[in-house]
Amino acid sequence: MKWAGGKGSLSKIILPIVRTHLRNRYIEPFAGSAAIFFRLSPNAAILGDLNPHLMRLFSAIKSDPEGVSQALDRIRQRASGLNGKAFAAFYYSLRDDFPKKKRSENAALLLFLNQHCWNGLYRVNQTGEFNTPIGSYQSLRTMPSLQSLSAASEALQRASLQLADFEVVASMAKPGDFVYFDPPYAPTSQTARFTSYSATQFTWLDQVRLKRVLYDLTDRKISFLLSNSATQTMINLYKDFVQTTVSAARSINSVGSKRRGFVELLVSNFEIDSAEHSLFQFKEVP
Ligand SMILES: C[S@@+](CC[C@H](N)C(=O)[O-])C[C@H]1O[C@@H](n2cnc3c(N)ncnc32)[C@H](O)[C@@H]1O
């Protein structure tokens, strides 16, 4: 899936760090598309997110990959031969159907919408209805095969799925577990106000609440890694922890050419050995 702040592009940096410190369960309280989880495929995990449709999608793939695949096949059949305006009308009719169908069909609808909406953005209106417009697609794109849904299902068998706030999920961690936090980004400028993944906003109070969770994990000797944009505000907020900055591609930006070259802040309660991760270029915050 595409996801705002999806960590596909940073996975080469994050994965080796997680592998070095993971002893027991891998815990991701802001799972989103769970890009790191699926690449890591850990023996035991907890995935949490406050987006109910996303967690239902994971749950449907976990328990019924064939049912989701069959529902995707039905969408493929209906979309066959549709182009341009006819395809756009088809997109909006499926958007109207979401999430009003049974579970496996809603899962397929969300996969379809995610692949064809503008930038993979999950955006809802005041009443919680998905309202992202179609992206610049004229016809059906490739959607997940039964093989990839089955592989995702297999990985999800070892994960407990939690539709819960990050504080609840982080409180489940025990020594030996590793917690990776990828919260909604703090805006980097007046125009970059994208924090609305669900009907509720991730506020500054949530950022501060998150910092308290980091102190609690540190007191309980549980390793964590957090990523966020390397703004001065975030650098100040997390000044008590180890900070490492890396350059990263950001997946959501309305101007395509501005998508590259963001500096990402990694916060941890352990030293990140840049020599150990010498494959990657660590850059100073400008
Ligand atoms: C930056 S995205 C995570 C992206 C993810 N790392 C990926 O690879 O796709 C942040 C996620 O946090 C979720 N979220 C927002 N507020 C939350 C909260 N209070 N507790 C748990 N999850 C929350 C959003 O629904 C969103 O999926």
PDBQT file of the ligand as one rigid body, heavy atoms in Angstrom, charges set to zero:
ROOT
HETATM    1  C1  LIG A 301       3.175   8.303   9.561  1.00  0.00    +0.000 C 
HETATM    2  S1  LIG A 301       1.795   7.198   9.564  1.00  0.00    +0.000 S 
HETATM    3  C2  LIG A 301       2.617   5.670   9.776  1.00  0.00    +0.000 C 
HETATM    4  C3  LIG A 301       3.209   5.196   8.486  1.00  0.00    +0.000 C 
HETATM    5  C4  LIG A 301       3.819   3.817   8.562  1.00  0.00    +0.000 C 
HETATM    6  N1  LIG A 301       5.080   3.818   9.251  1.00  0.00    +0.000 N 
HETATM    7  C5  LIG A 301       3.967   3.208   7.172  1.00  0.00    +0.000 C 
HETATM    8  O1  LIG A 301       5.031   2.666   6.846  1.00  0.00    +0.000 OA
HETATM    9  O2  LIG A 301       3.007   3.285   6.397  1.00  0.00    +0.000 OA
HETATM   10  C6  LIG A 301       1.029   7.495  11.114  1.00  0.00    +0.000 C 
HETATM   11  C7  LIG A 301      -0.146   6.580  11.459  1.00  0.00    +0.000 C 
HETATM   12  O3  LIG A 301      -0.551   6.881  12.799  1.00  0.00    +0.000 OA
HETATM   13  C8  LIG A 301      -1.943   6.648  12.918  1.00  0.00    +0.000 C 
HETATM   14  N2  LIG A 301      -2.404   7.396  14.123  1.00  0.00    +0.000 N 
HETATM   15  C9  LIG A 301      -2.751   8.702  14.240  1.00  0.00    +0.000 A 
HETATM   16  N3  LIG A 301      -3.010   9.014  15.531  1.00  0.00    +0.000 NA
HETATM   17  C10 LIG A 301      -2.823   7.878  16.255  1.00  0.00    +0.000 A 
HETATM   18  C11 LIG A 301      -2.906   7.553  17.637  1.00  0.00    +0.000 A 
HETATM   19  N4  LIG A 301      -3.265   8.472  18.563  1.00  0.00    +0.000 N 
HETATM   20  N5  LIG A 301      -2.624   6.281  18.032  1.00  0.00    +0.000 NA
HETATM   21  C12 LIG A 301      -2.283   5.336  17.115  1.00  0.00    +0.000 A 
HETATM   22  N6  LIG A 301      -2.182   5.584  15.776  1.00  0.00    +0.000 NA
HETATM   23  C13 LIG A 301      -2.436   6.832  15.355  1.00  0.00    +0.000 A 
HETATM   24  C14 LIG A 301      -2.519   7.133  11.597  1.00  0.00    +0.000 C 
HETATM   25  O4  LIG A 301      -3.759   6.492  11.350  1.00  0.00    +0.000 OA
HETATM   26  C15 LIG A 301      -1.394   6.736  10.602  1.00  0.00    +0.000 C 
HETATM   27  O5  LIG A 301      -1.690   5.481   9.983  1.00  0.00    +0.000 OA
ENDROOT
TORSDOF 0
